[in-house]
């Protein structure tokens, strides 16, 4: 069977809907709160990982540099997480 983009989109929508709980609605505000909480935890993990892994690859950074890099990645991650959450929410509504 040849799958068209419509069939693929329909299958994705069905899969997302099947995976979601009976009451899938989440406000934009709560989506942002969830994303921020997730990223705060990720920030700590990322900085710790940088401190442990960078030296293995010959990269020697100060704690301040690691914190700044982590902050940049955190801002990007919040935007990415929020955008993906809203995208999947829109797909589920169709």
Backbone as JSON, one array per atom type, in Angstrom:
{
  "sequence": "XXXXXXXXXXXXXXXXXXXXXXXXXXXXXXXXXXXXXXXXXXXXXXXXXXXXXXXXXXXXXXXXXXXXXXXXXXXXXXXXXXXXXXXXXXXXXX",
  "N": [[0.84, -1.17, 0.0], [0.59, 2.18, -0.84], [1.49, 4.94, 0.97], [0.03, 8.0, 1.49], [0.65, 11.5, 2.13], [-1.53, 12.44, 3.53], [-2.59, 10.13, 4.64], [-0.48, 9.37, 6.31], [-0.43, 11.6, 8.04], [-2.96, 11.33, 9.18], [-2.66, 8.85, 10.46], [-0.66, 9.52, 12.32], [-2.02, 11.44, 13.83], [-4.06, 9.83, 14.92], [-2.49, 8.06, 16.43], [-1.36, 9.82, 18.31], [-3.68, 10.72, 19.58], [-4.62, 8.32, 20.67], [-2.66, 7.84, 22.53], [-2.99, 9.77, 24.39], [-4.48, 10.91, 27.49], [-7.95, 10.64, 28.67], [-8.9, 13.25, 29.12], [-7.41, 15.41, 27.43], [-6.76, 18.11, 27.38], [-4.7, 20.86, 27.91], [-3.86, 23.89, 29.29], [-2.3, 26.75, 27.73], [-0.74, 28.14, 29.52], [-0.22, 26.23, 31.55], [1.16, 24.43, 29.99], [3.47, 25.88, 29.52], [4.44, 26.15, 32.17], [4.95, 23.45, 32.78], [6.91, 22.9, 30.85], [8.96, 24.68, 31.63], [9.57, 23.69, 34.21], [10.52, 21.15, 33.51], [12.77, 21.87, 32.02], [14.33, 23.21, 33.9], [15.15, 21.14, 35.58], [16.52, 19.71, 33.61], [18.53, 21.55, 33.06], [20.22, 21.47, 35.32], [21.09, 18.81, 35.08], [22.37, 18.99, 32.6], [24.48, 20.84, 33.07], [25.93, 19.46, 35.02], [26.62, 17.21, 33.52], [28.2, 18.39, 31.51], [30.37, 19.26, 33.06], [31.41, 16.82, 33.84], [31.86, 15.42, 31.4], [33.06, 17.06, 29.41], [35.93, 17.35, 30.0], [36.85, 14.8, 29.26], [36.9, 14.93, 26.54], [38.87, 16.73, 26.15], [38.12, 19.34, 26.58], [38.25, 22.11, 28.49], [36.62, 23.91, 30.76], [35.47, 26.67, 32.76], [33.47, 26.8, 35.77], [31.73, 28.96, 35.61], [31.62, 29.35, 32.82], [30.4, 26.93, 32.07], [27.92, 27.25, 33.34], [26.92, 29.47, 31.94], [26.78, 28.45, 29.29], [24.94, 26.43, 29.76], [22.73, 28.0, 30.43], [22.14, 29.27, 27.99], [21.44, 27.06, 26.41], [19.24, 26.3, 27.89], [17.3, 28.34, 27.52], [16.8, 27.98, 24.79], [15.82, 25.38, 24.9], [13.45, 25.64, 26.42], [11.81, 27.12, 24.66], [11.69, 25.28, 22.5], [10.49, 23.01, 23.71], [8.0, 24.04, 24.55], [6.89, 24.82, 22.06], [6.72, 22.33, 20.73], [4.94, 21.0, 22.43], [2.61, 22.51, 22.07], [2.2, 22.06, 19.34], [1.64, 19.27, 19.27], [-0.65, 19.3, 20.82], [-2.35, 20.72, 19.12], [-2.48, 18.91, 16.97], [-3.77, 16.8, 18.22], [-6.28, 17.89, 18.62], [-7.5, 17.89, 16.14]],
  "CA": [[0.0, 0.0, 0.0], [1.31, 3.45, -0.9], [0.96, 5.85, 1.99], [0.06, 9.4, 1.1], [0.9, 12.38, 3.28], [-2.77, 12.51, 4.27], [-2.68, 8.89, 5.42], [0.53, 9.46, 7.37], [-0.9, 12.59, 9.01], [-4.09, 10.72, 9.88], [-2.12, 7.82, 11.36], [0.01, 10.22, 13.41], [-3.07, 12.04, 14.66], [-4.7, 8.73, 15.65], [-1.53, 7.57, 17.42], [-1.26, 10.83, 19.37], [-4.94, 10.7, 20.31], [-4.68, 7.08, 21.44], [-1.67, 7.9, 23.61], [-3.35, 10.83, 25.33], [-5.54, 10.55, 28.44], [-9.31, 10.99, 28.28], [-9.03, 14.7, 29.14], [-6.08, 15.8, 26.99], [-6.57, 19.55, 27.28], [-3.8, 21.53, 28.83], [-3.8, 25.3, 28.9], [-0.97, 27.22, 27.31], [0.0, 28.51, 30.73], [0.26, 25.01, 32.19], [2.18, 23.88, 29.09], [4.69, 26.64, 29.78], [4.92, 25.77, 33.49], [5.52, 22.11, 32.66], [8.14, 23.01, 30.07], [9.97, 25.35, 32.44], [9.99, 22.74, 35.25], [11.31, 20.13, 32.83], [14.04, 22.44, 31.6], [15.13, 23.51, 35.09], [15.8, 19.87, 35.93], [17.46, 19.44, 32.54], [19.65, 22.48, 33.2], [21.13, 20.89, 36.31], [21.68, 17.61, 34.49], [23.27, 19.41, 31.52], [25.7, 21.44, 33.64], [26.69, 18.37, 35.64], [27.17, 16.4, 32.43], [29.29, 19.16, 30.9], [31.5, 19.24, 33.98], [31.99, 15.47, 33.85], [32.18, 14.88, 30.07], [33.95, 17.93, 28.63], [37.36, 17.03, 30.14], [37.15, 13.56, 28.54], [37.16, 15.33, 25.16], [39.89, 17.76, 26.14], [37.52, 20.68, 26.71], [38.38, 22.53, 29.89], [35.84, 25.13, 30.96], [35.23, 27.05, 34.15], [32.09, 26.63, 36.21], [30.96, 30.09, 35.05], [31.38, 29.07, 31.41], [29.41, 25.86, 32.01], [26.62, 27.82, 33.71], [26.46, 30.32, 30.83], [26.37, 27.57, 28.18], [23.7, 25.78, 30.19], [21.65, 28.99, 30.36], [21.78, 29.45, 26.58], [20.7, 25.87, 25.99], [17.97, 26.28, 28.61], [16.36, 29.23, 26.82], [16.43, 27.29, 23.55], [15.03, 24.2, 25.26], [12.1, 26.07, 26.83], [11.08, 27.43, 23.43], [11.46, 24.04, 21.76], [9.55, 22.17, 24.44], [6.7, 24.7, 24.49], [6.39, 24.74, 20.68], [6.32, 20.95, 20.45], [3.74, 20.7, 23.22], [1.46, 23.15, 21.41], [2.0, 21.36, 18.08], [0.96, 18.01, 19.52], [-1.99, 19.63, 21.27], [-3.12, 21.07, 17.91], [-2.7, 17.67, 16.21], [-4.76, 16.01, 18.95], [-7.61, 18.53, 18.49], [-8.08, 17.68, 14.8]],
  "C": [[0.89, 1.24, 0.0], [0.66, 4.4, 0.08], [1.11, 7.29, 1.5], [0.33, 10.24, 2.34], [-0.35, 12.51, 4.14], [-2.93, 11.29, 5.16], [-1.69, 8.93, 6.58], [0.08, 10.44, 8.45], [-2.06, 12.03, 9.83], [-3.62, 9.67, 10.87], [-1.42, 8.45, 12.56], [-1.0, 10.81, 14.38], [-3.74, 10.97, 15.52], [-3.77, 8.21, 16.74], [-1.42, 8.53, 18.59], [-2.53, 10.8, 20.22], [-5.06, 9.46, 21.19], [-3.76, 7.13, 22.65], [-2.04, 8.91, 24.69], [-4.46, 10.38, 26.28], [-6.89, 11.07, 27.97], [-9.53, 12.5, 28.24], [-7.7, 15.31, 28.74], [-5.8, 17.29, 27.01], [-5.63, 20.07, 28.35], [-3.7, 22.97, 28.37], [-2.4, 25.66, 28.46], [-0.12, 27.57, 28.51], [0.58, 27.29, 31.43], [1.3, 24.32, 31.3], [3.51, 24.57, 29.35], [5.29, 26.26, 31.14], [5.59, 24.4, 33.45], [6.86, 22.15, 31.93], [9.27, 23.63, 30.88], [10.48, 24.41, 33.54], [10.89, 21.66, 34.66], [12.7, 20.66, 32.49], [14.92, 22.8, 32.79], [15.87, 22.25, 35.55], [16.86, 19.53, 34.89], [18.7, 20.32, 32.61], [20.69, 21.92, 34.18], [21.84, 19.66, 35.77], [22.71, 18.0, 33.42], [24.58, 19.98, 32.07], [26.57, 20.36, 34.28], [27.36, 17.49, 34.58], [28.33, 17.1, 31.76], [30.54, 19.09, 31.77], [32.2, 17.88, 33.95], [32.53, 15.03, 32.49], [33.17, 15.75, 29.3], [35.44, 17.57, 28.77], [37.76, 15.75, 29.4], [37.52, 13.88, 27.09], [38.18, 16.47, 25.06], [39.36, 19.18, 26.21], [37.53, 21.07, 28.18], [37.72, 23.9, 30.04], [35.7, 25.41, 32.45], [33.77, 26.79, 34.49], [31.21, 27.74, 35.62], [30.65, 29.86, 33.57], [30.32, 27.97, 31.24], [28.01, 26.38, 32.34], [26.06, 28.69, 32.59], [26.01, 29.48, 29.64], [25.05, 26.88, 28.52], [22.51, 26.73, 30.09], [21.19, 29.21, 28.91], [20.96, 28.27, 26.09], [19.34, 25.78, 26.68], [16.93, 27.14, 27.92], [15.87, 28.57, 25.53], [15.51, 26.11, 23.86], [13.61, 24.56, 25.69], [11.26, 26.37, 25.59], [10.73, 26.18, 22.64], [10.39, 23.19, 22.42], [8.13, 22.74, 24.36], [6.1, 24.58, 23.09], [5.94, 23.32, 20.33], [5.06, 20.56, 21.2], [2.5, 21.27, 22.53], [1.17, 22.48, 20.07], [1.23, 20.07, 18.3], [-0.45, 18.23, 20.06], [-2.89, 19.97, 20.08], [-3.43, 19.81, 17.08], [-3.81, 16.86, 16.9], [-6.18, 16.58, 18.81], [-8.26, 18.25, 17.15], [-8.96, 16.49, 14.74]]
}
